[in-house]
Amino acid sequence: MVDTLIPPCDAMRCAAAGCIPTVCVGAGVASNVEMFDRSKRAIPGGVNSSIRAFKAVGGEPYVVARANGATITDVEGTTYFDLVQSYGAVILGHAHPAITQAVTAAVGDGTSYGAPTPREMKLAEAISERVPSCERVRLMNSGTEATSTAVRLARGVTGRDRIVTFAGNFHGATDALLVAGGSGVATLGLPGTAGVPNGAVAETMVVPYNVVPELDDQVAAVIVEPVAANMGVVAPVPGFLSGLRAECDRVGALLIFDEVITGFRLGSGGAQAKYDVRPDITCFGKVIGGGLPIGSIGGRADIMEHLSPLGPVFHAGTLSGNPLATAAGLAALGQLTDDVYMELMARARHLAAGMRDACASEGFVASFPVVGTLMGMVCGSAAGSVQNFDDAKRTDEAAYAAFFQAMLAEGVAMAPGAYEAIFVGVGHTDDVLDAIVAKTAVAARTAVAALTG
């Protein structure tokens, strides 16, 4: 082991546990409370993504040491069935052999070069082959970078400024799009965010989801989650996506699909294949990195060639096309056959039906919408059938918080917010799903008692 100046968390306890400071898993300080308290002294709120905090559900987070398949294990050694799956970035299950082998092989050749690599070319080709609308692909480092680049590109191509987005859609931490986001801000009870000047959103128009807006010739682009997965899981109503395509064509605006969640999750062609609507630009993230940080945009060649160095729309990134992320992404896409997607759809239906029946048997009112491989949860009867953000906001957040805590106590980890999706992956075998359903009944009983006691 190379000598390091990074100190252990606790010299005596870490030495006794054999914990290596540079790859710390908390073995020397096997306490969620102690580790998270220390995190809060170093990191604002103790988290590096605000939605990981337990603000909406109460309490404080477990601190993860490792994960495998359908489970995660915290620093105390408690193992949970995981329905978060890194918010959809993990589809094959944690530490899948194809991913670990690819990354292990790649890391020996170096971690970043600042120069073109064969793997970034191959990943761009793999995306283009699976998503015909993506004639050219540019890789970057996150979904947020993808959406912000897509907006800049659309403005540069059209020479227009106005962007249309939909209430309840979340497109990452991009200033111009943080005006009425879904789970990213709703989980924290925020209408938007401080620190965004009026000018940044002056040309952003927010309209209701599942309603085709009337556009004018000032609109550069419409950006939409083709399946809204940040206000629960909300399917597009018939005619919505095709109507957006037609309206954009009518006024010469570009149509951007944010498929950071749905891309390579709903199927190899994403939501645009499922609903047979071809956008001009598509944003990707999550699955295409096999669990490592990544983002990308793809689109028509004539649009994409407005990006530098060919065109006037600037984009650059030191770590874009990172050789570890591209290795993991290629390994992930290489495993995702049509048969795998069929199985994932069946598992999502299996889990949704089981959790629905388990909750109903205990008098806990909840519905579990499913769109392809994606699954959501809506608590309470007030929300009814959810088609937009106003409907979604009627979900019973207190009931979700009670259910979340009860599930956690039973060994099932869900996202700490009522507006997130539930992710089922390759690691969730039928035995795992049946175990989660059994735990759901116990948790529902506990939640009812907590809410009525």
C-alpha positions as CSV (number, residue, x, y, z in Angstrom):
1,M,0.0,0.0,0.0
2,V,1.3,3.5,-1.0
3,D,2.0,5.7,2.0
4,T,-0.6,8.4,2.4
5,L,-1.0,11.6,4.4
6,I,-4.8,11.0,4.7
7,P,-5.4,10.2,8.4
8,P,-7.7,7.5,9.6
9,C,-11.0,8.5,11.1
10,D,-9.8,7.1,14.5
11,A,-6.3,5.9,14.7
12,M,-6.9,3.0,17.2
13,R,-10.3,1.8,16.0
14,C,-9.4,2.0,12.3
15,A,-6.1,0.2,12.8
16,A,-8.0,-2.5,14.7
17,A,-10.6,-2.8,12.0
18,G,-8.0,-2.8,9.2
19,C,-9.7,0.2,7.5
20,I,-7.6,2.0,4.9
21,P,-8.0,5.7,5.0
22,T,-8.0,6.3,1.3
23,V,-10.8,3.7,0.7
24,C,-12.6,4.3,4.0
25,V,-15.8,2.3,4.5
26,G,-16.3,3.4,8.1
27,A,-15.1,0.1,9.7
28,G,-13.3,1.9,12.4
29,V,-16.2,4.2,13.3
30,A,-19.1,1.8,12.8
31,S,-21.8,4.3,13.7
32,N,-24.2,6.1,11.3
33,V,-24.7,8.9,13.9
34,E,-21.0,9.5,14.5
35,M,-20.1,9.3,10.8
36,F,-22.9,11.6,9.8
37,D,-22.2,14.1,12.5
38,R,-18.7,14.3,11.3
39,S,-19.9,14.7,7.7
40,K,-22.1,17.7,8.8
41,R,-19.0,19.4,10.1
42,A,-17.3,19.1,6.7
43,I,-20.1,19.1,4.2
44,P,-23.2,21.5,4.2
45,G,-26.0,19.4,5.6
46,G,-23.7,16.4,5.6
47,V,-24.7,15.5,2.0
48,N,-23.3,16.2,-1.4
49,S,-26.7,16.0,-3.1
50,S,-29.6,17.7,-1.2
51,I,-32.1,15.0,-1.9
52,R,-30.0,12.5,0.1
53,A,-30.9,14.3,3.3
54,F,-33.8,13.0,5.4
55,K,-35.4,16.5,5.7
56,A,-38.7,15.4,4.1
57,V,-39.0,12.1,6.1
58,G,-37.3,12.9,9.4
59,G,-34.2,11.5,11.1
60,E,-30.8,11.3,9.6
61,P,-29.4,9.1,6.8
62,Y,-27.6,5.8,7.1
63,V,-24.1,6.0,5.8
64,V,-23.3,3.4,3.1
65,A,-20.1,1.3,3.3
66,R,-20.7,-1.0,0.4
67,A,-23.4,-2.5,-1.8
68,N,-24.0,-5.7,-3.8
69,G,-26.8,-6.7,-6.1
70,A,-30.1,-5.5,-4.7
71,T,-28.7,-4.6,-1.3
72,I,-26.7,-1.8,0.4
73,T,-24.9,-2.1,3.8
74,D,-24.3,0.8,6.1
75,V,-21.2,1.4,8.3
76,E,-22.9,-0.4,11.2
77,G,-23.2,-3.5,9.1
78,T,-27.0,-3.3,8.6
79,T,-28.0,-4.5,5.1
80,Y,-31.1,-3.1,3.3
81,F,-32.9,-4.1,0.2
82,D,-32.3,-1.1,-2.0
83,L,-35.1,0.5,-4.1
84,V,-33.0,3.6,-4.7
85,Q,-30.3,2.1,-6.9
86,S,-28.4,5.4,-7.0
87,Y,-31.6,7.1,-8.2
88,G,-31.7,5.0,-11.3
89,A,-28.0,5.1,-12.3
90,V,-27.6,1.4,-11.3
91,I,-29.7,-0.9,-13.4
92,L,-27.7,-4.2,-13.3
93,G,-27.4,-4.2,-9.5
94,H,-24.6,-3.0,-7.3
95,A,-21.1,-4.3,-8.0
96,H,-22.3,-6.3,-11.1
97,P,-19.4,-8.4,-12.3
98,A,-19.5,-6.9,-15.8
99,I,-19.1,-3.4,-14.4
100,T,-16.5,-4.2,-11.8
101,Q,-14.4,-6.2,-14.3
102,A,-14.5,-3.4,-16.9
103,V,-13.6,-0.7,-14.4
104,T,-10.8,-2.8,-12.8
105,A,-9.3,-3.4,-16.2
106,A,-9.7,0.2,-17.3
107,V,-8.2,1.8,-14.1
108,G,-4.8,0.1,-14.7
109,D,-4.4,2.2,-17.8
110,G,-5.0,5.5,-16.0
111,T,-8.0,7.5,-14.8
112,S,-8.1,10.5,-17.1
113,Y,-6.1,11.8,-20.1
114,G,-7.5,15.0,-21.4
115,A,-7.4,13.5,-24.9
116,P,-9.6,11.4,-27.2
117,T,-10.0,7.7,-26.3
118,P,-11.4,4.6,-28.1
119,R,-14.0,4.0,-25.4
120,E,-15.6,7.4,-25.7
121,M,-16.0,6.8,-29.4
122,K,-17.5,3.4,-28.8
123,L,-20.0,4.6,-26.2
124,A,-21.1,7.4,-28.5
125,E,-21.6,4.8,-31.3
126,A,-23.5,2.5,-28.9
127,I,-25.9,5.4,-28.0
128,S,-26.4,6.3,-31.7
129,E,-27.0,2.7,-32.7
130,R,-29.7,2.3,-30.1
131,V,-31.3,5.8,-30.4
132,P,-31.7,6.8,-34.1
133,S,-32.4,10.4,-33.3
134,C,-28.9,10.7,-31.9
135,E,-26.8,11.0,-35.1
136,R,-24.0,12.7,-33.1
137,V,-23.3,12.4,-29.4
138,R,-21.3,14.5,-27.1
139,L,-20.2,13.1,-23.7
140,M,-20.0,15.1,-20.5
141,N,-20.1,14.5,-16.8
142,S,-23.6,14.7,-15.4
143,G,-27.3,15.0,-16.3
144,T,-27.2,18.6,-15.2
145,E,-24.4,19.4,-17.6
146,A,-26.4,17.6,-20.3
147,T,-29.5,19.7,-19.9
148,S,-27.7,22.9,-19.5
149,T,-25.7,22.2,-22.7
150,A,-28.8,21.2,-24.6
151,V,-30.5,24.5,-23.7
152,R,-27.4,26.5,-24.7
153,L,-27.2,24.5,-28.0
154,A,-30.9,25.1,-28.8
155,R,-30.5,28.8,-28.2
156,G,-27.4,28.9,-30.3
157,V,-29.0,26.9,-33.2
158,T,-32.3,28.9,-33.3
159,G,-31.0,32.4,-32.3
160,R,-33.9,32.5,-29.8
161,D,-33.9,32.8,-26.0
162,R,-37.1,31.4,-24.6
163,I,-37.3,27.9,-23.1
164,V,-40.5,26.1,-22.3
165,T,-40.5,23.6,-19.5
166,F,-43.1,21.8,-17.4
167,A,-44.1,22.1,-13.8
168,G,-42.8,19.1,-11.9
169,N,-40.2,18.1,-14.4
170,F,-36.7,18.2,-12.9
171,H,-33.8,18.9,-15.2
172,G,-30.9,19.0,-12.7
173,A,-29.3,22.0,-11.1
174,T,-29.4,24.3,-14.1
175,D,-30.3,27.9,-13.2
176,A,-32.6,28.5,-16.2
177,L,-34.6,25.3,-15.4
178,L,-34.8,25.5,-11.5
179,V,-38.1,27.4,-11.6
180,A,-40.7,24.7,-10.8
181,G,-38.7,21.5,-10.6
182,G,-40.0,18.2,-9.4
183,S,-38.3,16.0,-6.8
184,G,-35.1,17.9,-6.7
185,V,-36.7,20.8,-5.0
186,A,-40.1,19.5,-4.0
187,T,-38.5,16.9,-1.7
188,L,-37.1,19.9,0.3
189,G,-40.3,21.8,0.3
190,L,-38.9,24.6,-1.9
191,P,-40.7,26.5,-4.7
192,G,-37.4,26.9,-6.5
193,T,-34.0,28.0,-5.2
194,A,-32.3,31.1,-3.9
195,G,-29.3,32.3,-5.8
196,V,-30.8,32.3,-9.2
197,P,-31.1,35.9,-10.6
198,N,-34.3,37.0,-12.3
199,G,-32.5,37.3,-15.5
200,A,-31.6,33.6,-15.5
201,V,-35.2,32.6,-15.6
202,A,-36.7,35.5,-17.4
203,E,-36.8,33.5,-20.7
204,T,-38.1,30.3,-19.1
205,M,-41.8,29.6,-19.3
206,V,-43.3,26.9,-17.1
207,V,-46.5,25.2,-18.2
208,P,-48.6,22.3,-17.0
209,Y,-47.4,18.8,-17.8
210,N,-49.5,16.7,-20.2
211,V,-50.9,19.8,-21.8
212,V,-49.5,21.0,-25.2
213,P,-48.7,24.7,-24.9
214,E,-49.2,27.2,-27.7
215,L,-45.8,28.4,-28.8
216,D,-44.6,31.5,-30.6
217,D,-41.6,32.3,-32.7
218,Q,-39.6,33.4,-29.7
219,V,-39.3,29.9,-28.3
220,A,-35.9,28.2,-28.8
221,A,-36.9,24.9,-27.4
222,V,-39.3,22.8,-25.3
223,I,-37.6,20.6,-22.8
224,V,-39.6,17.7,-21.3
225,E,-39.3,14.5,-19.3
226,P,-41.1,12.2,-21.7
227,V,-42.1,10.2,-18.7
228,A,-42.2,12.4,-15.6
229,A,-40.1,10.6,-13.0
230,N,-39.5,13.4,-10.5
231,M,-43.1,13.8,-9.3
232,G,-43.7,10.2,-8.8
233,V,-43.9,8.4,-12.1
234,V,-46.4,10.0,-14.5
235,A,-47.0,8.8,-18.0
236,P,-47.6,11.2,-20.9
237,V,-51.2,11.2,-21.9
238,P,-52.0,10.1,-25.5
239,G,-51.1,12.8,-27.9
240,F,-49.0,14.9,-25.5
241,L,-45.5,14.1,-26.9
242,S,-46.6,14.0,-30.5
243,G,-48.4,17.2,-29.9
244,L,-45.2,18.8,-28.6
245,R,-43.4,17.6,-31.7
246,A,-46.0,19.1,-34.0
247,E,-46.1,22.4,-32.1
248,C,-42.3,22.8,-32.1
249,D,-42.3,22.1,-35.8
250,R,-45.0,24.7,-36.4
251,V,-42.9,27.5,-34.9
252,G,-39.4,26.3,-35.7
253,A,-38.5,25.4,-32.1
254,L,-36.4,22.4,-31.1
255,L,-37.8,19.6,-29.0
256,I,-35.5,18.3,-26.2
257,F,-36.2,15.1,-24.4
258,D,-34.6,14.8,-21.0
259,E,-34.0,11.1,-20.9
260,V,-31.5,11.1,-18.0
261,I,-33.8,8.7,-16.2
262,T,-35.8,7.1,-19.0
263,G,-32.8,6.6,-21.3
264,F,-31.8,3.0,-21.4
265,R,-34.1,2.4,-18.5
266,L,-37.4,2.0,-20.3
267,G,-35.7,0.1,-23.1
268,S,-32.7,0.4,-25.5
269,G,-34.4,3.2,-27.4
270,G,-35.7,5.0,-24.3
271,A,-39.0,6.8,-24.0
272,Q,-38.8,8.2,-27.6
273,A,-38.9,4.6,-28.9
274,K,-41.7,3.6,-26.6
275,Y,-43.9,6.5,-27.7
276,D,-42.6,6.8,-31.2
277,V,-41.7,10.5,-31.1
278,R,-38.4,11.8,-32.3
279,P,-36.9,14.7,-30.5
280,D,-34.2,17.1,-31.9
281,I,-31.9,16.7,-28.9
282,T,-31.8,14.1,-26.2
283,C,-30.2,14.3,-22.7
284,F,-28.8,11.2,-21.1
285,G,-27.1,10.3,-17.8
286,K,-27.3,7.6,-15.1
287,V,-27.5,4.2,-16.9
288,I,-25.0,5.2,-19.7
289,G,-22.3,5.4,-17.0
290,G,-22.9,2.1,-15.3
291,G,-23.0,3.9,-12.0
292,L,-20.1,6.3,-12.6
293,P,-20.6,10.0,-13.2
294,I,-21.5,10.8,-16.8
295,G,-23.9,12.7,-19.0
296,S,-24.4,13.2,-22.7
297,I,-26.5,14.9,-25.4
298,G,-27.3,13.5,-28.8
299,G,-29.2,14.8,-31.7
300,R,-29.4,15.5,-35.4
301,A,-26.0,15.9,-37.0
302,D,-26.9,19.4,-38.3
303,I,-27.8,20.5,-34.8
304,M,-25.0,18.8,-33.0
305,E,-22.4,20.3,-35.3
306,H,-23.2,23.7,-33.9
307,L,-21.1,22.6,-30.9
308,S,-17.5,23.7,-30.7
309,P,-15.0,23.0,-32.2
310,L,-17.2,22.8,-35.4
311,G,-19.6,25.5,-34.5
312,P,-20.1,28.6,-32.3
313,V,-21.8,26.9,-29.2
314,F,-19.1,26.3,-26.7
315,H,-18.8,23.1,-24.7
316,A,-15.7,21.6,-23.0
317,G,-14.9,19.5,-19.9
318,T,-11.7,18.1,-18.5
319,L,-13.2,14.8,-17.5
320,S,-15.8,14.5,-20.4
321,G,-15.6,11.0,-21.8
322,N,-13.8,9.7,-18.8
323,P,-12.2,6.4,-19.5
324,L,-13.5,4.7,-16.4
325,A,-17.1,5.9,-16.9
326,T,-17.1,4.9,-20.5
327,A,-15.8,1.5,-19.7
328,A,-18.6,1.0,-17.1
329,G,-21.2,2.4,-19.5
330,L,-20.2,0.1,-22.3
331,A,-20.3,-2.8,-19.9
332,A,-23.8,-1.8,-18.8
333,L,-25.2,-1.3,-22.3
334,G,-23.6,-4.6,-23.3
335,Q,-25.8,-6.4,-20.8
336,L,-29.1,-4.7,-21.5
337,T,-30.8,-7.0,-24.1
338,D,-34.4,-7.0,-25.0
339,D,-35.0,-10.0,-22.8
340,V,-33.5,-8.1,-19.8
341,Y,-35.9,-5.2,-20.4
342,M,-38.9,-7.6,-20.6
343,E,-37.8,-9.1,-17.3
344,L,-37.5,-5.7,-15.7
345,M,-40.9,-4.7,-16.8
346,A,-42.3,-7.9,-15.3
347,R,-40.5,-7.3,-12.1
348,A,-41.8,-3.7,-11.8
349,R,-45.4,-5.0,-12.3
350,H,-44.7,-7.8,-9.8
351,L,-43.4,-5.4,-7.1
352,A,-46.1,-2.8,-7.7
353,A,-48.9,-5.3,-7.4
354,G,-47.4,-6.9,-4.4
355,M,-46.9,-3.6,-2.5
356,R,-50.3,-2.3,-3.5
357,D,-52.0,-5.4,-2.1
358,A,-49.8,-5.5,1.0
359,C,-50.7,-1.8,1.8
360,A,-54.4,-2.4,1.1
361,S,-54.5,-5.4,3.4
362,E,-53.3,-3.1,6.3
363,G,-55.4,-0.1,5.5
364,F,-52.6,2.0,4.2
365,V,-53.8,4.0,1.2
366,A,-51.3,4.1,-1.6
367,S,-51.1,3.5,-5.3
368,F,-48.1,2.3,-7.3
369,P,-48.1,3.5,-10.9
370,V,-45.9,1.7,-13.4
371,V,-44.6,2.9,-16.7
372,G,-42.5,0.2,-18.4
373,T,-39.7,-0.6,-16.0
374,L,-40.3,2.5,-13.8
375,M,-42.5,2.5,-10.7
376,G,-43.8,5.2,-8.4
377,M,-45.7,5.5,-5.1
378,V,-48.5,7.9,-4.4
379,C,-49.7,8.1,-0.8
380,G,-53.3,9.0,0.2
381,S,-56.5,9.2,-1.7
382,A,-56.5,12.9,-2.3
383,A,-54.1,12.8,-5.3
384,G,-56.3,10.6,-7.3
385,S,-55.0,9.8,-10.8
386,V,-51.8,11.9,-11.2
387,Q,-51.3,13.6,-14.6
388,N,-49.5,16.7,-13.6
389,F,-47.6,18.4,-10.7
390,D,-50.7,19.9,-9.1
391,D,-52.1,16.3,-8.8
392,A,-48.7,15.0,-7.5
393,K,-48.5,17.7,-4.8
394,R,-51.7,16.2,-3.3
395,T,-49.8,13.1,-2.2
396,D,-49.8,12.6,1.6
397,E,-46.2,13.4,2.4
398,A,-46.7,12.6,6.1
399,A,-48.0,9.2,5.2
400,Y,-45.0,8.6,3.0
401,A,-42.6,9.7,5.7
402,A,-44.2,7.2,8.1
403,F,-44.1,4.5,5.6
404,F,-40.5,5.3,4.6
405,Q,-39.4,5.0,8.3
406,A,-41.3,1.8,8.8
407,M,-39.8,0.3,5.6
408,L,-36.3,1.3,6.7
409,A,-36.9,-0.4,10.1
410,E,-37.8,-3.5,8.2
411,G,-34.7,-3.4,6.1
412,V,-35.9,-1.7,2.9
413,A,-34.3,1.5,1.7
414,M,-36.4,3.9,-0.3
415,A,-35.7,7.4,-1.5
416,P,-36.2,9.9,1.3
417,G,-38.9,11.9,-0.5
418,A,-42.4,11.3,-1.7
419,Y,-41.8,12.4,-5.3
420,E,-39.0,10.0,-6.3
421,A,-39.3,6.9,-8.4
422,I,-38.8,3.4,-7.2
423,F,-36.1,1.6,-9.2
424,V,-36.1,-2.2,-9.9
425,G,-33.0,-3.7,-11.4
426,V,-31.4,-6.9,-12.5
427,G,-30.4,-7.6,-8.9
428,H,-34.0,-7.7,-7.7
429,T,-34.8,-11.4,-8.2
430,D,-38.3,-12.7,-7.6
431,D,-37.2,-13.9,-4.1
432,V,-36.0,-10.3,-3.3
433,L,-39.2,-8.8,-4.5
434,D,-41.3,-11.3,-2.5
435,A,-39.3,-10.4,0.6
436,I,-39.9,-6.7,0.0
437,V,-43.6,-7.3,-0.4
438,A,-43.7,-9.2,2.9
439,K,-41.9,-6.4,4.6
440,T,-44.3,-3.9,3.0
441,A,-47.2,-5.4,4.9
442,V,-45.4,-5.0,8.2
443,A,-44.3,-1.5,7.4
444,A,-47.8,-0.5,6.3
445,R,-49.2,-1.7,9.6
446,T,-46.6,0.2,11.5
447,A,-47.2,3.4,9.4
448,V,-51.0,3.2,10.0
449,A,-50.4,2.9,13.8
450,A,-48.0,5.8,13.7
451,L,-50.4,8.0,11.8
452,T,-53.5,7.2,13.9
453,G,-51.9,6.7,17.3
